[in-house]
Each structure stands twice: as structure tokens, then as C-alpha cells.
Amino acid sequence: MREKILALVTRHCTTLKNEAAAIEEAMLGAGPDLANGHRDLIGRMHKLKGSSGSIGFHRISELCGDIEERLRSCADRPPSETDLDAIHSRHLELQRRIAEVSPEQSSLFARFS
């Protein structure tokens, strides 16, 4: 079981890097005010929030949750400058953390290694 858990965490690191590229593309496609592809971004953030939290990448999960929450709060109104600044700063941190992610950063990995 230990090997399966460690393999799962390692595979999730690859998934994160692939998903980061898709998120970057979705963010660029959404435009500067995030008007296009809003639902796609919410879905991607929600999925990564849950999977990363389950695998033990808690800060990545928190960042995805923050971005998802901000995007949802703007679903029925244009985002304010504060919203856009918060989304973009968290997105930059998310991209940085994913670029540097390794299995050893997972709390689940630590429990089984």
C-alpha cells in the first residue's frame, strides 16, 4: 500500500504541472477582466482544490479555494480591481508553487515514506 500511495502523490505532481498549463491558458483566454471562460476556471480550481487537499498539498489546495471563491463571488457582477488583484496574485503564487512542487512536499507522502 505504501508504494501505491507514494506513486499516487508522484502522479499528482505531474497532474498539477499539466493542469497549471491548462489554467494558464484559461486565465489568458478569460481576458484581463476574466469575462470569458469564468466557469471553466471555477471548475478547474474546484477540482484542484479537492484533489490537492486529499493528496496533502494543502497550500496549493488553499490557493485554488481562494481563487475559486473569488471567481464565484464575481459570477453575477464584474470583478472589482480588488478581486482581479487577489485572483492574479494567488494565481501567480499557485503557478510558482506548482512549478516547484515535489512529492516530498505532500503531507501524505511524509506519512508513508
Beta strands, then each sheet from edge to edge (+ up, - down):
end
